[in-house]
């Protein structure tokens, strides 16, 4: 399944669950940045292609850019929530998101 489609569906789910506009904006921006990184660095466009190495590489990239540990931890929590949501939809297996 295309990551772009899952990304849009995930954001729609947040709206349905009445998440605040600022929370949705945070998820949208952080997941968009990750999606762009996956496409540009690894040519990953399918959700099923994502693995823990991609996530770790992205988090290391953020660290090398000078982001604070608390900012990176916040982004990491967003990934956990986003990927857990994908697991509930049956798109990813829980074992695939351990990092």
C-alpha positions in Angstrom: 0.0 0.0 0.0 1.3 3.4 -0.9 2.6 5.3 2.1 1.0 8.5 0.7 -2.5 6.9 0.9 -1.9 5.6 4.4 -0.7 9.0 5.5 -3.8 10.7 4.2 -6.1 8.1 5.9 -4.2 8.4 9.2 -4.7 12.2 9.2 -8.4 11.7 8.3 -8.7 9.3 11.3 -7.2 12.0 13.6 -9.8 14.5 12.4 -12.6 12.0 13.0 -11.3 11.4 16.6 -11.4 15.1 17.2 -7.7 15.7 17.7 -6.9 19.4 18.0 -5.8 21.3 14.9 -2.3 21.8 16.4 -1.9 18.1 17.1 -3.0 17.1 13.6 -0.6 19.7 12.2 2.3 18.2 14.2 1.5 14.7 13.0 1.1 15.9 9.4 4.4 17.8 9.4 6.5 15.1 11.1 5.0 12.3 9.1 5.4 14.3 5.8 9.0 14.9 6.6 9.6 11.2 7.3 7.8 10.3 4.1 9.9 12.7 2.1 13.1 11.3 3.7 12.1 7.7 2.9 11.4 8.6 -0.7 14.6 10.7 -1.2 17.0 8.5 0.7 15.7 5.0 0.2 13.2 5.3 -2.6 10.6 3.8 -0.3 7.0 4.5 -1.3 5.2 1.4 0.0 4.3 1.1 3.7 5.3 -2.6 3.7 8.9 -1.6 2.7 9.5 0.4 5.9 11.7 -1.3 8.4 13.4 -0.4 11.6 16.6 0.7 9.8 14.7 3.4 8.0 13.3 4.8 11.3 16.7 4.7 13.0 18.4 6.4 10.0 15.8 9.1 10.1 16.1 9.7 13.8 19.9 9.8 13.4 19.5 12.3 10.6 17.5 14.5 12.9 20.2 14.2 15.6 22.9 15.2 13.0 20.8 18.2 12.0 21.1 19.4 15.7 17.6 18.8 16.9 17.3 18.5 20.7 16.8 15.1 22.3 13.4 16.2 23.5 12.3 17.1 20.0 13.6 13.8 18.6 11.8 11.9 21.4 8.6 13.7 20.5 8.9 12.8 16.9 9.7 9.2 18.0 6.4 9.1 19.9 4.6 10.3 16.9 6.0 7.4 14.9 5.0 4.9 17.6 1.5 6.3 17.5 1.3 6.4 13.7 2.8 2.9 13.2 0.6 1.5 16.0 -2.4 2.9 14.2 -1.2 1.1 11.0 -0.9 -2.1 13.0 -4.5 -1.9 14.2 -5.6 -1.5 10.6 -3.6 -4.7 9.7 -1.2 -2.9 7.5 1.9 -3.6 9.5 2.8 -6.3 12.1 3.6 -5.2 15.6 6.9 -7.0 15.4 8.0 -4.8 12.5 7.9 -1.6 14.5 10.2 -2.6 17.4 13.1 -0.2 17.6 
